[in-house]
Amino acid sequence: MIRLIAILIGLGFTFVVMIAFGTGAWTAATEGLGEKSAEYAFHEKPHAPEGGFSFSGPLGRWDEAQLQRGYQVYKEVCAACHGLKYVAFRDLAQIGYTEGQVKALAAEWTVPGIDPDTGETNTRPGLPTDYFPSPYPNNVAAAAANNNAIPPDLSLITKARANGSEYIYSLLTGYGPAPAELTARYPEFETPPGLHFNRYFPNLNLAMAPPLAANGQVTYADGSPEPTIEQMSHDVAAFLTWTGEPKLEQRRQTGVAVIVFLLFATVLAYLSKQQIWSAVKPRRRED
């Protein structure tokens, strides 16, 4: 009896699997036959800026000047809504700032503190050991200030999105009116009040207003590239890539060293094998 029940359960499981397989195959075969949605038809894939990123590729390296410009864009633009809760001020020393500059940069921020006399919460200038503060005390306040959308923390944003560096750059440069072809092909499509059209956002409508709305919005130091929207987007995308992977260069250098060692070990093993077996002559096969 138990064997019969086991057989019936197995047949039932096989039947369910076959139905799931057939349904999936039918869906895959007929998926492209119907009318595509506006989001599917007009959503564009993120792309890198012209010339790419300096850190791309196995031998890519950080451009410290660019990372410092990206930090400036983050501080003057992005920090109004987004935090960097996993990044400490002292980490800025990794992008070329001296110890004194790190202390000065940290002191420009206001962080939560505790009054040593009363034990009550207060605020104080930041220290190098502090982490970047959140612009909102909690998620409720964040949602209330942003049309019920909670701005994400940007510490790991480039790792949380596919092609994160390209995504950030494309998103910041992708604002604009909906193309005429879109409205002509999909008359029902609209950008509701409080949202903004962005061709690189999955559903094309984004709650975040364009953070970089004009060239020269951030004033760069003398000798820096012109702060166009594209350049500022390029710089802040590089900076946010660094916040997500501050050890990127070291990891790649370690990988290159490991590959070189393995190649050397392979060659050494082959030569050793040749040396050890050189005196042994292969036996001829007798017919």
N, C-alpha and C positions, 0 to 999 in steps of 0.2 A: 504493500500500500504506500509506504513511504517513497519507494522508488517511483511509483506511478505519479505521485504528487510532484516529485522533483522533476520528472520528465515534463509534466504539464507546465510547471513554472518556467522551465527552460524554453519550452515552445512559446509561452506567452512573452517572455523577454525577447526572444528572437523576432516575434511578430511586431512588437513595439519598435525594435531597432530598425526593422525593414520599413515600417511606416515612416519613421523619422528620416531615414535615408532617402526614401522616395519623395517625401515632402521637400527636403532640402534640395534634392536634385531638380525637382520641378521649379522651385523658387529660383535657383541659380540659372536655369535655362530660360525662364520667362521674365527675369528681373528687368532687363533692359527694353522690354517690348512696350511697356506703358509710358505715359507721359511723365517725365522727370519733374520733380518739384523745383521751385525757384531756387531754394537753398542748394540743391544738388547741382543744378545747371550753372549757377553763377558764383558758387563758392570757389575761390582760387587757392591754389597751394602756396604756402609761404616760400619765399625765395631769399637768397642772400643779397646783400647790397653789392653794387658794382665793385669789382675787385675782391670780393669775399672778405672773410675775417682772417686776421693775422694768425689766429690760433687754430685754424682749420688744418687738417692733414696730420700725419704722424709726426712731422717735425715742426708743427706750428708753435708759435711762442706768443706770450702776452705782449701787447703794446702798452707799456705802463702809462705813457702819455694819454693814450686813448682811454684806459681804465680810469684815470683821474678825471678826464672830461666826463666820462660816463657817471662817475660818482657825483660830479657837479650837477649833471642833469637830474639824477635821482633826487638829490637833496633839494634842488630848487623847484622841481616839478612833481616827481612821483611820490615823494615823501608826504605830500599833503593827504594822500589816501592810502598808501601802501607802506607796510613795515618791512623790516629785514630782521626778524626775531632770532635768526640763527647766526647772525654776523655780529661780531664784537668790533668796537672801534679800533682796538689794537690790531685787528686783522688788516687794517688799511696800510700797515707798514709793509705788507706783502706787495703792494702795487706802487711802491716807490716813495712813500712819505717817510720822513725822518721821525724819530721819537718825539721831538718837540712839535712837529707839525701834527702828529697824531693826537697829542694832548690838546693842542689848540682846536683841532677839528672836533674832538669829542666835547670840548667845553662849549661849542656853539649849539649843542643839542640840550634839550631839557628832558630829564628822565625822572621817573618816580623815585621818591626817597622816603626816609622815615626820620622824623625829628628825634634826635637822640635824647632830648629832655622830656618830651611829652609822649613819645611813641606814636604820634599821629603821622599819617601819610602827608607828604608834601612833595615838592619838586626841587630839583637841584641841577646844576650843570653836570654834564656827562663826564665820565672818567674813561680812560682807555680800556678798563676792564668791563665797562658796561656794554650791553648789547643795544642795537638800534631800537628805539622805542616804537610802539604802535601809535598811529595817529588817533586811535579811538580807544576809549576805556574798555569796550566790550563789543560783541557782535551786534547787539541791539542798536547801539549808538551808530555803528558803522552802516547798518542797513537803513536806519532812519535818515542818514545824511546822503545816501546814494540810491534813492529811488528803489529801496528794498533789495538792493544788490550789495553783497558784502565784498569789498575789494580784497582780493587774495594777498597773502603775504608773498613777497617776491624773492625770498631767500633761495628757493629751489624751483622757481617758476620755469626756468629753461630745462630742468630735468623732468618737470611734470607735464610738459607739452612735447609732442613729437617735433623734431627739428626745432628745439626750443629757441636757439639764437635767431634763426631765420623767422620763426613765428613772431617773436617780439618785434623785430625790425619791420616785418611786413604789416603787423597789426597797427603799429604806430604811424605807418605811412599809407595805410589803406582806407582812411576815411574819405568821404566825399558823397556826392549825391548818387542815388541809384541810377544806373545807366538807362538810357531810353529804351534799349532793346529789352531790358528786364521788364519795365512797366508795360511795354507793348505786348510782350509774350505772356506775361502774367498780370493782367489788370487787377487781380485781387490782392497782389502783393503791396504791402505798405510798411512804412517805418512808423510805428506808433509814437505818440508824444513821449518825450523823455528818453527815447532810444536814438541811436545813431547808426547810419548805414556804414558797414565796413565789409568789404568783399573778402577779407581773409578770416572773418569770424564765422564759425560753422553755420549759424542760422541767419547771418548777414546783418542782424540788428543787435547792437551792443549798447549796454547801459552806460558805459564809460564814455564821457565826452572826449573829444580829441585833446589829449594832454599837451601835445606839441602842435599848436595852432598856427604859428607864424615863424618865419625865419628870424633868427636873432633873439628868440625868446630867452635864451640863456647866453650870457656874455662870456665868451672864452678869453683866456689870457692871450696876450700878444704873441704872434707867431703860430697860433693854432689854426686849424682849418676854419673856414667860414661856417658859422653855426646855422646851416640850413636845417630844415626838418629832417631831411635824409641823413645828414651828418650827425645830428643829435640822436636820432633813432639808432644809427649805427653804433655810436659811442655807448649809449645806455644799454643796448643789447649786449655789447661786449662786457660791460660791467656786471650785468646780471648773470651772464654766463660764468664770470669769475666767482660771484657769490655762491653759485651752485657747485662749482668745481674748482676751488682755490688751489688744489694740488694737481691740476691738470698737467702742467709742465713736468713736475716731478714724476708723475705716473708714466707719462710717455717716455721720459728719459730712462726710467727703470725698465720699461718694456723693450726699448732699443738695446740696452745693455744685456738683457736676458737673451734676446735674439742673437746678438753677437756671440755671447758665451755658448749658446747651443750650437751655432754654426762651427765655432772653434772646436767644441767637444766632439761634434760629428766628424770633422776632418781628422782630429787626433785619433778617434776610435778607428776610423778607416785605415789610417796609416799604421796604427798599432796592429791591426788585424793582418795587414799585408806583411809587416815585419815578422810577426809570430809564425805565420804559415808559409813564409817564403821558402823554407827548406823542405817543405812537404810537397812532393811532386804528385800530381794527380795520377791515379792508376789508369792505364789504358784499358779500354774495353776490348776483351777478346771476342772475336766473332766465332 
